[in-house]
Amino acid sequence: MRNKRETDISQYTEKNNEPMDYTEETESGGKRFFKGFGRMIVTLLSVVLVAMIISGISLFVYIFTIASEPTGIDLKAKSMNQTSFIMVENKESGEFEEYQQLYNTENRIWVDNNNIPESMKEAIVAIEDKRFYDHSGVDWTRTASAVINLMTGNDSYGGSTLTQQLIKNITDDNEVSITRKLREICKALNLEKEYTKDQILEAYLNVVNFGNNCQGVEAAAQLYFDKSITDCSIAECAAIAGITQNPSLWNPLVYPENNKKRREIVIEEMHDQGKISDSEYEEAMKESVDMKFVGFQNVDDDEDEDDNGYVQNWYIDELYYDLQSDLAEFYGISESAASDKLFTEGLKIYCAMDLDMQNYIEEQALKIDKTYDTNLQIGSTLMDLDGRIIATVGSSEKKVQALQWDRARTSVLQPGSSIKPVIAYPLCIDKKLLYFSSVIQDEPIENYKYNESGVLVSGPENAYRYYKGNMLLSDAIMWSSNATAAQAIQLLGGPDVAYEQAVTKMGFQNLSEEDQNYIGALSIGGMNGGVTVREMAAAYTYMGNGGLYYKPYTYYYVTDSEDNIILDNRSQVPKKAYSAETAGIMNRLLHYNMVNTTLSMTNASYAKIDGWDIIGKTGTTDEDKDSWFCGASPYAVMATWCGFDTPDSISSNGKTVSSKFFSNIMGKYLENKEQKDYKLSPNLIEAQFNPSNGLIVSTDYISGKYIGYYTEDNLPTFTNYVSNYGEGDNSDNDSDTDTDWYDGSNGDNGESGGGSENSGGEEGSNGGNNGAGGNHGGESSGNEGGGESSGNENSGSQGGNEGGGENSGGNEGGNEGGGEAGGGEGGDAAEPAA
């Protein structure tokens, strides 16, 4: 039996001997080519078709979205020129009461449709929109021509109907684009569904600019002819109607000949369209030849001065700017149009101001200590933990006018070290790169920045003028180390990571693009852009509310003239800036800072409030040109800046003002409030740590100074070594402690060898005993954990006290950084430009 796998070659012999048909192969190859080409064309056309369908759907959705937007136009309210009211809550009754009125003072006199002469209506329709009564808000023929002109770069022919012009005037939307045209078209169609032709025409004739700040035909008639529009002739109505197309060119007071040409065109159009008879036409043209205009006359300047010298406070200024911005965004109109709406449409604004605190903060700002700083200015914002602004002040001088320059809301400033608890440290903790007692390098970074000669140099410099090597994160914050903050930014992967956090989750809107490339920007506050006091207050709220960021607000809600709520901040959805655990850890780190800081470190001590758990951080900049304190209580946060409008160095006394102002204002706010604790995450683990290496000593027996807060997934290892280092020890030195402690007897850090910033000098005090020897000044010198009584506040030796305690310093060395009222960081952000 033959194997089935064998091949019988005879089966193929006859076929293989047959001649090949090359013609058939050639034809089949051609067919294959054309078939392949055809499939390619079909595929290409399919892709184009699908792309067109997708684009068409996208365009439809976009147009539908625009068409669904509110017009933002209330002709009834505008016709009534209604006063708006600011309402403030009465603390005793809990009811909102009228606090201030907002009303319009521009040259506009509204005249009802029945009192506008037909010749005025016919003149404006004839020259601006002859098919006004025939279309539904849009003249599609003219619109198509306008789009073609726009695409070819010729915008001389606008194509807008009276309805569209009214919308443009009310919204103040002057953008030249197809998007704006689409938006205008949709609003025009919607407006004509909501109002009659007579209502739209009445509004147009009362809103549009007729030159020389005349809003509406009544104001124009009184200026140009010294009479009411009701009494104007056909020629006079034509003169007014002709102005609106180009108020500058056709201005009858400036260019009377131009206006003559224009008004005669209007009269001719009225005649050609059958709106006036032959005799009326001839009479109007005759009157036009020698038309006289009255113009401006003397008026009583005291007519409106009935406010008895009232100047609205700083809070109302901020409220105005917030409303202007929010109304513009809500209605899709310009801020100028939003401002007009605010003053004319009878809105009710339920303001979030605490009137008692507002009065107090403004009074106290006038009283700050300017003994050595005559022109010292201040900006300060007190804010609830949900973003509500409680009170704010923008100057240390008496407010003399509305919308004055506001150093709390408007000034873009350098924050110095006050930025450290906002980005660098919490973001590292959130990403499990650091924990409460992490050891972090206090060492310069190579190639940190370019110097004035364009050479890359290391940095940043510390305020205490040297580097401590390794130190714990808790102490790095307390000593306001610049180098450790910069190291933290590098741990994150670079400044761009910090920048992303700042602009997307923390509300900073004034940083520049350069700030995302420079390590010093968001580590030590040396920015190309900057921050506002209001932004800094909002950025600190996360430490008291579980890691959330709320957009700051000055009003609870706003209603229109018919009591419909149009803006509402009461249900604001916050952004999650950090985890609740990170927020709690940073809260306790700043608690550690406030409890253990001394005047030889920073001026944070001045911000303490008896009986309250205050957290916070100071900030100064290069050459002491800015001084900050940002902090919180369990009830509120507060940010305060002090400096000069023309940057200059602040005295040592002046550098204490921001911290003292915090204590004053926050202390007043906390009066009569029930004691309460911060709401920290229940997931935090409280533990005592070893101050030598940051490792955990115990989670069961916790006492003393070295208490940290951790998460289970970011908990340092335990150590069996337990020391009494710093626990209530009032000795003047720590020479009897184990040398394993990072700031012990051989410590180059200088922390335990003296409480001043630099323990008497960069090279070590009194012959080189940096850590073990006596006490070289500062309130808590001699021993890092020794408490404020360890050491002699007024003692000192040769080196002096670089950072300056209240009266520290040696007999020979003096007090390099001290002064009238103590030290401080000495420019803890040593790098930023002024």
C-alpha positions in Angstrom: 0.0 0.0 0.0 1.3 3.4 -1.0 2.2 5.8 1.7 -0.3 8.7 1.5 2.5 11.2 2.2 4.4 10.1 -0.9 4.1 12.4 -4.0 3.3 11.0 -7.4 5.3 13.2 -9.7 3.5 11.8 -12.8 0.4 13.6 -11.7 2.2 16.9 -12.5 4.2 16.0 -15.6 1.6 16.7 -18.2 0.6 20.0 -16.6 4.1 21.2 -16.2 4.8 20.5 -19.9 2.0 22.8 -21.1 3.1 26.3 -22.3 2.4 29.1 -19.9 -0.3 31.8 -20.7 1.5 35.1 -20.1 -1.4 37.1 -21.3 -3.7 35.8 -18.6 -1.1 36.6 -15.9 -0.6 40.1 -17.3 -4.3 40.8 -17.3 -4.8 39.5 -13.8 -1.9 41.7 -12.5 -3.5 44.8 -14.0 -6.8 43.9 -12.5 -5.1 43.5 -9.1 -3.5 46.9 -9.5 -6.8 48.7 -10.3 -8.7 46.7 -7.6 -6.1 47.8 -5.0 -6.2 51.4 -6.2 -9.9 51.4 -6.1 -9.9 50.0 -2.5 -7.4 52.7 -1.5 -9.7 55.5 -3.0 -12.8 54.0 -1.2 -10.8 53.8 2.1 -9.7 57.4 1.6 -13.2 58.6 0.9 -14.5 56.7 3.8 -12.0 58.3 6.1 -12.9 61.8 4.8 -16.6 61.0 5.1 -16.2 59.8 8.7 -14.0 62.9 9.5 -16.7 65.1 8.0 -19.4 63.4 10.0 -17.4 63.8 13.2 -16.7 67.4 12.4 -20.3 68.0 11.6 -21.4 66.5 14.9 -18.8 68.5 16.8 -20.0 71.7 15.1 -23.6 70.9 15.8 -22.8 70.3 19.5 -20.8 73.5 19.7 -23.6 75.5 18.1 -26.2 73.9 20.3 -24.1 74.7 23.3 -23.9 78.3 22.3 -27.6 78.4 21.5 -28.4 77.1 24.9 -26.4 79.8 26.7 -28.5 82.5 28.5 -28.6 85.8 26.6 -27.6 87.7 29.8 -30.1 90.4 28.8 -32.9 91.7 30.9 -34.5 94.5 28.9 -37.2 95.1 31.5 -34.6 95.6 34.3 -32.5 97.8 32.0 -35.4 100.0 31.0 -36.1 100.6 34.7 -32.5 101.4 35.4 -32.9 99.7 38.8 -30.6 100.1 41.8 -28.8 97.0 43.1 -28.4 96.2 46.8 -25.6 94.8 48.8 -27.1 92.8 51.7 -25.0 92.0 54.9 -26.1 89.6 57.6 -27.1 91.0 61.0 -25.3 88.8 63.5 -27.9 89.3 66.2 -31.0 88.5 64.1 -29.4 86.3 61.5 -31.3 88.2 58.8 -29.7 90.0 55.8 -30.1 93.8 55.8 -29.4 96.4 53.2 -25.8 97.7 53.6 -25.1 99.6 50.4 -26.8 100.6 47.1 -25.2 100.4 43.6 -26.7 102.7 41.0 -25.8 104.2 37.6 -24.6 107.7 37.2 -23.8 107.8 33.5 -25.5 110.2 31.0 -28.4 108.0 30.2 -32.1 109.0 30.4 -34.5 106.2 29.5 -37.5 107.2 27.4 -40.5 104.8 26.9 -41.4 103.6 23.4 -44.6 105.7 23.4 -42.6 108.9 23.9 -40.1 108.2 21.1 -41.3 109.9 17.9 -42.0 107.7 14.9 -39.5 109.7 12.8 -36.7 108.6 15.3 -37.7 105.0 15.0 -38.0 105.1 11.2 -34.7 106.9 10.8 -32.8 104.3 12.8 -34.5 101.4 11.0 -34.0 103.0 7.6 -30.3 103.5 8.0 -29.3 100.5 10.1 -31.8 97.6 9.4 -34.4 98.2 6.8 -35.8 94.6 7.1 -36.0 94.9 10.9 -39.7 94.1 11.0 -39.4 91.1 8.6 -36.5 89.0 10.1 -36.4 87.0 13.4 -33.3 88.7 14.7 -30.9 87.8 11.9 -30.8 89.0 8.3 -29.3 85.9 6.7 -28.5 87.6 3.4 -26.5 90.3 5.1 -25.0 87.8 7.5 -23.7 85.6 4.6 -22.1 88.7 3.1 -20.5 89.6 6.5 -19.0 86.1 6.9 -17.5 86.3 3.4 -16.1 89.7 4.2 -14.7 88.4 7.5 -13.0 85.5 5.7 -11.5 87.7 3.1 -10.3 90.2 5.8 -12.7 92.9 4.9 -14.8 93.8 7.9 -16.3 97.0 6.5 -19.7 95.5 6.0 -20.9 94.2 9.4 -24.3 92.8 8.4 -25.7 93.1 12.0 -29.3 93.7 12.5 -30.6 96.1 15.2 -31.2 93.1 17.5 -27.6 92.0 17.0 -26.3 95.5 17.5 -28.3 95.8 20.7 -26.7 92.5 22.0 -23.2 93.8 21.1 -23.8 97.0 23.0 -25.2 95.3 26.0 -22.6 92.5 26.2 -19.7 94.8 25.0 -18.5 91.8 23.0 -16.2 93.4 20.3 -14.2 90.4 19.3 -13.8 90.1 15.5 -14.3 86.4 14.9 -16.7 83.8 13.5 -17.1 82.4 17.1 -18.4 85.8 18.3 -20.7 86.1 15.2 -22.2 82.6 16.0 -22.7 83.6 19.6 -24.3 86.9 18.6 -26.6 85.1 16.1 -27.8 82.6 18.7 -28.5 85.3 21.2 -30.3 87.4 18.6 -32.6 84.6 17.7 -33.3 83.9 21.4 -33.8 87.6 22.2 -36.5 87.9 19.6 -38.4 85.0 21.1 -38.3 86.7 24.5 -39.2 90.3 23.5 -41.4 92.1 20.9 -40.0 94.3 18.1 -41.1 97.4 19.9 -39.3 96.3 23.1 -36.1 95.6 21.2 -36.3 98.9 19.3 -37.0 100.8 22.5 -34.0 99.2 24.2 -31.8 99.9 21.2 -32.7 103.6 21.2 -32.0 103.9 24.9 -28.8 101.9 25.1 -26.7 102.6 22.0 -23.9 105.2 22.1 -24.8 108.4 20.1 -21.5 110.2 20.7 -20.1 112.4 23.4 -21.0 109.8 26.2 -24.7 110.1 25.2 -26.2 106.7 25.9 -29.6 106.7 24.2 -31.6 109.2 22.1 -32.9 111.3 25.0 -29.5 112.1 26.2 -28.4 112.9 22.6 -31.4 115.2 22.0 -30.7 117.1 25.1 -27.0 117.6 24.4 -27.3 118.4 20.7 -30.6 120.3 20.5 -31.4 121.2 24.2 -34.8 119.5 23.9 -36.5 116.2 24.5 -36.4 113.6 21.8 -40.2 113.9 21.8 -39.9 117.4 20.3 -37.2 116.6 17.7 -37.9 117.1 14.0 -37.3 114.6 11.2 -34.0 116.2 10.3 -32.9 116.3 13.9 -33.8 112.6 14.4 -31.8 111.8 11.2 -28.8 113.7 12.6 -29.0 111.5 15.8 -29.6 108.3 13.9 -26.6 108.8 11.7 -24.2 109.0 14.6 -24.4 105.5 15.9 -22.5 103.8 13.0 -19.4 105.7 13.9 -19.8 108.0 16.8 -16.4 109.6 16.3 -16.6 110.2 12.6 -20.2 111.5 12.6 -19.9 113.5 15.8 -21.9 116.8 15.1 -19.9 118.8 17.7 -16.5 117.9 16.3 -17.2 117.2 12.6 -20.5 119.0 11.7 -19.9 118.7 8.0 -19.5 114.9 8.3 -22.7 114.7 10.2 -24.4 116.8 7.5 -23.5 114.3 4.9 -24.5 111.4 7.0 -27.9 112.8 8.1 -28.8 113.6 4.5 -28.1 110.0 3.6 -30.5 109.0 6.4 -33.2 111.4 5.1 -32.8 110.0 1.6 -33.1 106.4 2.9 -36.3 107.3 4.8 -37.7 108.9 1.6 -36.7 106.0 -0.6 -38.2 103.4 1.7 -41.5 105.4 1.8 -41.2 106.3 5.5 -41.6 110.1 4.8 -43.5 112.0 2.1 -42.0 114.2 -0.6 -42.9 117.4 1.3 -41.4 116.0 4.5 -38.3 115.0 2.6 -37.8 118.5 1.2 -38.5 120.2 4.5 -35.9 117.9 6.3 -33.3 118.5 3.6 -33.8 122.3 3.9 -33.5 122.2 7.7 -30.3 120.1 7.3 -28.5 122.8 5.4 -28.1 125.1 8.3 -28.6 122.9 11.4 -27.3 124.2 14.7 -26.1 122.2 17.6 -26.1 123.3 21.3 -23.4 121.1 22.8 -22.2 121.1 26.4 -23.4 123.7 28.9 -22.4 124.4 32.5 -24.0 122.0 35.0 -24.0 122.0 38.8 -21.1 119.8 39.8 -22.5 119.5 43.3 -25.7 117.9 42.0 -24.8 114.3 42.8 -22.6 115.0 45.9 -25.1 113.6 48.4 -23.0 110.8 49.8 -21.6 112.8 52.8 -18.1 111.8 52.0 -18.8 108.0 52.2 -16.0 105.8 50.8 -16.8 102.1 50.4 -14.5 99.8 52.3 -11.8 97.4 51.0 -14.2 94.4 51.2 -16.8 96.1 48.9 -14.0 96.8 46.4 -13.2 93.1 46.3 -16.8 92.2 46.1 -17.3 94.4 43.1 -14.4 92.8 41.2 -15.6 89.3 42.0 -19.1 90.1 40.8 -17.8 91.8 37.7 -15.8 88.7 36.8 -18.4 86.1 37.7 -21.3 87.9 36.0 -19.2 88.2 32.8 -18.4 84.5 32.9 -21.9 83.4 33.7 -23.6 85.5 30.9 -20.7 85.3 28.4 -20.3 89.1 28.3 -17.5 91.5 28.8 -16.6 92.7 32.3 -17.6 96.2 31.3 -21.0 94.9 30.4 -21.2 93.0 33.6 -20.4 96.1 35.5 -23.2 97.9 33.7 -25.6 95.1 34.7 -24.4 95.3 38.3 -25.4 99.0 38.5 -28.6 99.0 36.5 -30.5 95.7 36.8 -31.7 95.6 40.4 -29.6 92.7 41.6 -29.4 91.7 45.3 -26.0 90.6 46.5 -25.8 88.6 49.7 -22.4 89.7 50.9 -20.2 87.3 53.0 -18.5 90.2 54.9 -18.2 90.1 58.7 -18.8 93.8 59.2 -17.4 94.0 62.7 -14.1 92.3 61.7 -14.0 94.4 58.5 -14.2 97.6 60.6 -11.6 96.3 63.0 -9.0 95.2 60.4 -9.2 98.5 58.7 -8.8 100.4 62.0 -5.8 98.3 63.0 -4.1 98.6 59.6 -3.9 102.4 60.2 -2.1 101.7 63.5 0.7 99.4 62.5 4.1 100.3 63.8 6.0 102.5 61.3 8.6 103.8 63.7 11.5 102.9 61.5 9.5 102.4 58.2 7.5 105.6 57.5 5.9 104.3 54.3 5.4 100.7 55.3 2.3 99.2 53.6 0.2 96.2 54.5 -2.1 93.8 52.7 -4.1 91.2 54.7 -6.9 88.7 54.2 -8.8 86.8 56.9 -10.6 83.8 55.4 -12.8 81.0 56.6 -11.7 77.4 55.9 -14.2 77.1 53.0 -12.8 80.1 51.1 -15.2 82.8 52.4 -13.3 86.0 52.9 -14.2 87.3 56.4 -12.4 90.6 56.2 -9.6 92.2 54.1 -7.5 95.4 54.0 -5.4 96.7 51.2 -3.4 99.6 52.7 -2.0 101.0 55.9 -3.3 104.4 54.9 -6.8 105.8 55.1 -9.0 104.8 52.1 -10.0 107.9 50.0 -11.9 106.4 47.0 -13.6 103.4 45.7 -11.6 100.8 43.8 -8.3 102.0 45.2 -5.1 100.0 44.6 -5.5 96.9 46.8 -2.3 95.2 48.1 -4.3 92.2 49.3 -6.1 91.4 46.1 -4.2 93.1 43.3 -0.5 93.4 44.1 1.6 90.5 42.8 4.3 89.8 45.4 7.2 87.5 46.3 6.1 85.2 49.1 9.5 84.1 50.5 9.5 81.1 52.8 5.7 81.4 53.4 5.4 79.3 50.2 7.2 76.3 51.7 4.2 74.7 53.5 2.1 75.2 50.3 3.9 73.2 47.6 7.3 71.7 48.2 6.9 69.9 51.5 3.2 68.8 51.3 3.6 67.5 47.8 6.6 65.4 48.8 4.6 64.0 51.8 1.6 63.3 49.5 3.8 61.4 47.2 5.4 59.4 50.1 8.8 61.0 49.4 9.0 62.6 52.9 7.3 62.1 56.3 7.0 64.2 59.4 10.5 63.4 60.7 12.3 62.6 57.5 16.0 63.4 57.3 16.5 65.8 54.5 19.7 67.4 53.2 20.5 71.0 54.1 23.0 71.2 51.3 23.3 73.4 48.2 22.2 72.1 44.8 24.8 72.2 42.1 23.9 74.3 39.0 21.1 75.9 41.0 20.9 79.1 38.9 22.8 81.5 36.7 24.5 84.4 38.5 24.8 87.9 37.1 27.8 86.8 34.9 25.8 84.0 33.3 27.6 81.3 35.2 25.8 78.4 36.8 26.3 78.5 40.6 25.2 76.3 43.5 22.5 77.3 46.0 20.2 78.4 47.5 21.8 80.3 50.4 20.3 79.9 53.9 19.4 82.9 56.0 21.7 81.6 58.7 24.5 81.7 56.1 25.7 78.1 56.2 24.5 74.5 55.7 23.6 72.1 58.5 24.2 68.9 56.6 21.3 66.5 57.4 18.4 67.7 59.5 14.8 66.6 60.2 12.0 68.0 58.1 10.3 69.4 61.3 13.5 71.4 62.1 14.0 72.4 58.5 10.7 74.2 58.6 11.4 75.7 62.0 14.8 77.0 61.0 13.3 78.1 57.6 16.0 76.3 55.7 16.1 77.3 52.0 18.3 74.4 50.9 16.0 71.7 52.2 13.0 73.3 50.4 15.0 73.3 47.2 16.0 69.7 47.8 12.3 68.8 48.2 11.6 70.3 44.8 14.3 68.0 43.3 12.8 65.0 45.1 9.5 65.7 43.3 11.3 65.6 39.9 11.8 69.3 39.3 10.0 72.6 39.4 7.5 71.8 36.7 5.8 69.3 39.0 5.5 71.9 41.7 4.2 74.4 39.1 1.5 72.0 37.9 0.3 71.6 41.5 0.3 75.4 42.1 -1.7 76.4 39.0 -4.2 73.5 38.8 -5.0 72.7 42.4 -3.9 75.6 44.6 -5.4 78.6 42.7 -2.3 80.5 41.8 -3.0 82.6 38.8 0.0 85.0 38.6 2.9 82.7 38.2 4.9 83.1 35.0 6.1 80.3 32.6 9.6 80.9 33.8 8.5 79.8 37.3 8.0 76.2 36.1 11.7 75.9 35.2 13.3 77.5 38.2 13.8 75.5 41.4 13.7 78.6 43.6 10.3 79.8 42.5 8.0 77.4 44.5 10.6 76.2 47.0 11.7 79.5 48.5 9.4 82.0 46.8 11.9 83.6 44.4 9.5 84.0 41.5 9.4 85.6 38.1 5.7 86.1 38.5 4.3 86.1 42.0 1.3 85.6 44.3 -1.4 87.8 46.0 -2.2 87.9 49.7 -5.6 86.6 48.9 -4.1 83.6 47.0 -1.8 82.8 49.9 -4.7 82.8 52.4 -6.7 80.4 50.2 -3.6 78.2 49.8 -3.3 77.7 53.6 -6.9 76.6 54.1 -6.1 73.0 53.1 -4.3 72.5 56.4 -7.5 73.2 58.3 -10.1 71.6 56.1 -8.7 68.1 55.2 -6.7 69.0 52.1 -9.2 70.9 50.1 -8.9 74.1 48.0 -11.8 76.4 47.8 -11.9 79.4 45.4 -12.1 82.5 47.6 -15.5 84.3 47.6 -17.0 87.5 48.9 -20.7 86.8 48.4 -22.9 83.9 49.3 -25.3 84.3 46.3 -26.9 86.8 43.9 -30.4 87.2 42.7 -31.8 89.1 39.7 -34.6 91.7 39.8 -37.2 88.9 40.0 -35.4 87.1 42.9 -34.0 84.3 40.7 -30.7 83.0 42.0 -28.1 83.6 39.2 -24.8 83.2 41.1 -24.3 80.9 44.1 -21.1 80.1 46.2 -22.9 78.2 48.9 -22.5 74.8 47.3 -19.0 75.3 45.8 -17.3 72.1 45.0 -13.7 72.2 46.2 -10.6 70.8 44.5 -8.7 68.1 46.4 -5.3 69.7 46.8 -3.8 67.0 49.1 -5.0 64.0 51.0 -6.6 64.6 54.4 -3.6 62.8 55.9 -1.0 65.1 54.2 -3.1 68.1 55.4 -3.0 66.9 59.0 0.8 66.2 58.9 1.5 69.7 57.5 -0.8 71.1 60.2 1.2 69.5 62.9 4.5 70.4 61.3 3.5 74.1 61.5 2.2 73.5 65.1 5.7 72.1 65.8 7.1 75.3 64.2 5.0 77.7 66.3 5.5 75.8 69.6 9.3 75.5 69.3 10.4 78.5 67.3 12.4 81.3 68.9 13.1 84.9 67.9 16.6 83.8 67.0 15.1 81.6 64.2 12.1 83.6 62.8 9.5 86.1 63.9 6.8 83.5 64.1 6.7 83.8 67.9 5.0 87.2 67.6 2.0 85.5 65.9 1.1 83.3 69.0 -2.3 83.8 70.6 -2.7 82.7 74.3 -4.9 79.7 74.7 -5.1 78.8 71.0 -3.3 76.2 68.8 -1.9 78.5 66.1 0.0 77.1 63.1 1.9 79.2 60.6 5.0 80.3 58.8 6.9 83.5 58.2 8.4 84.6 54.9 11.0 87.3 54.0 12.7 88.0 50.7 16.0 89.2 49.4 17.3 92.2 51.3 14.2 92.0 53.5 12.0 93.7 51.0 8.9 91.6 51.8 7.7 90.3 55.2 4.9 87.8 55.5 3.1 85.7 58.1 0.6 83.1 56.9 -1.2 81.0 59.5 -4.3 79.5 60.8 -6.5 78.8 63.9 -9.1 76.0 64.1 -11.6 78.6 62.8 -9.9 80.6 60.0 -6.7 81.3 58.1 -5.0 84.6 57.5 -2.2 85.9 55.3 -0.5 89.2 55.9 2.2 91.0 53.8 4.2 94.1 54.7 6.5 96.0 52.5 6.9 99.2 50.4 5.2 100.1 47.1 8.7 101.0 45.9 10.7 97.9 47.1 13.2 98.7 49.9 14.6 97.0 52.9 12.3 96.7 55.9 13.8 97.4 59.4 14.0 94.6 61.9 11.2 96.2 63.7 9.1 96.4 60.6 9.6 92.7 59.9 7.7 91.9 63.1 4.6 93.7 61.9 3.0 91.0 59.8 3.3 88.4 62.6 2.0 90.9 65.2 -0.9 91.9 62.9 -1.9 88.3 62.6 -2.0 87.8 66.4 -4.0 91.0 66.7 -6.7 90.3 64.1 -7.0 86.6 64.5 -7.0 87.1 68.3 -10.0 89.5 67.9 -11.8 87.1 65.7 -11.4 84.2 68.2 -12.7 86.3 71.1 -15.8 84.6 72.6 -15.5 81.6 70.3 -15.7 78.1 71.7 -12.4 76.3 72.0 -12.0 73.5 69.5 -9.3 71.4 67.8 -8.4 71.0 64.2 -10.2 68.2 62.5 -7.3 65.9 61.6 -7.6 62.7 59.7 -8.4 59.7 62.0 -5.9 57.7 59.9 -2.9 59.5 61.2 -0.7 57.6 63.6 0.8 59.7 66.4 4.3 58.6 67.5 7.3 59.8 69.4 10.4 60.0 67.2 14.1 60.0 67.7 15.4 63.5 67.0 18.7 62.0 65.9 17.4 60.1 62.9 13.7 60.6 62.8 12.9 57.0 63.4 10.0 55.9 65.6 10.6 55.4 69.3 7.1 54.6 70.4 3.5 54.8 69.4 2.3 53.9 72.9 4.1 56.2 75.3 4.1 59.6 73.7 5.2 62.8 75.5 7.6 65.7 75.1 8.7 67.7 72.1 9.4 65.0 69.5 5.9 63.9 68.5 5.2 63.2 64.9 2.2 62.2 62.7 2.4 59.5 60.1 0.4 57.3 57.8 0.5 53.5 57.9 2.0 53.3 54.4 4.7 56.0 55.1 5.8 55.1 58.7 9.5 55.1 59.5 11.0 52.1 61.2 11.2 51.7 64.9 14.3 52.1 66.9 15.1 50.5 70.3 17.2 53.4 71.4 15.4 55.7 73.8 17.0 58.9 75.1 16.0 61.6 77.4 17.5 64.1 75.0 15.8 67.4 75.2 12.9 66.2 77.3 12.7 68.9 79.9 16.5 69.1 80.2 17.5 72.7 81.0 21.3 72.2 80.8 23.3 74.7 78.8 24.8 72.0 76.6 24.2 68.5 75.4 27.8 67.2 75.8 26.5 64.3 77.9 24.2 63.0 75.2 24.9 60.3 72.7 26.8 61.5 69.7 24.3 59.6 67.4 22.0 62.6 67.7 22.4 64.6 64.5 22.7 67.9 66.4 24.8 66.5 69.3 28.3 67.2 70.7 30.0 67.0 67.3 27.2 68.7 65.4 28.3 71.2 62.8 24.7 72.3 62.7 25.0 74.7 65.6 21.5 74.2 66.7 22.3 72.8 70.1 25.4 74.7 70.6 23.5 78.0 70.6 20.0 79.2 69.9 21.0 82.0 67.5 20.7 81.4 63.8 24.4 80.6 63.4 25.6 79.9 67.0 28.0 82.8 66.9 29.6 82.5 63.5 30.0 80.3 60.4 33.2 78.7 61.6 32.0 77.8 65.1 31.9 80.0 68.2 34.6 80.4 70.9 37.4 78.5 69.2 35.5 75.9 67.2 33.2 74.2 69.7 30.2 74.2 67.4 27.9 71.9 69.3 29.0 70.9 72.8 30.3 74.0 74.5 28.4 76.8 76.3 25.6 79.0 75.3 26.0 81.5 72.6 22.8 83.4 72.8 19.2 83.0 71.8 16.1 82.2 73.7 16.3 78.4 73.6 20.0 78.0 73.1 22.2 75.4 74.6 20.1 72.4 73.8 17.7 71.8 71.0 15.1 70.3 73.2 15.9 72.2 76.3 13.0 74.6 76.1 13.0 78.3 76.3 14.7 78.4 79.7 17.8 76.5 78.6 20.6 79.1 78.3 21.0 82.7 78.9 19.0 85.0 76.5 21.5 87.8 76.9 24.6 85.7 76.9 27.2 85.6 74.1 30.8 85.3 73.3 33.0 86.5 70.5 31.0 85.5 67.5 27.9 87.5 68.2 24.4 86.5 67.0 24.0 86.7 63.3 20.3 86.2 63.2 19.7 88.3 66.3 17.5 87.5 69.3 15.9 90.3 71.2 19.1 91.3 72.8 21.5 88.5 72.0 25.0 88.9 70.7 28.5 88.9 72.1 30.4 91.6 73.8 32.6 92.1 70.8 30.7 90.7 67.9 27.5 92.8 68.2 24.2 91.8 66.6 24.6 91.5 62.8 21.0 90.8 62.0 19.2 92.1 65.0 17.9 95.6 65.5 15.1 97.3 67.3 12.9 94.3 68.0 14.7 91.1 67.1 15.8 89.0 64.3 13.9 86.9 62.0 14.9 84.9 58.9 17.2 87.6 57.7 15.9 87.1 54.2 15.1 83.4 54.2 14.4 83.5 50.5 17.9 84.7 49.8 17.7 84.2 46.1 14.7 86.0 44.7 15.0 89.2 42.7 13.6 92.2 44.4 
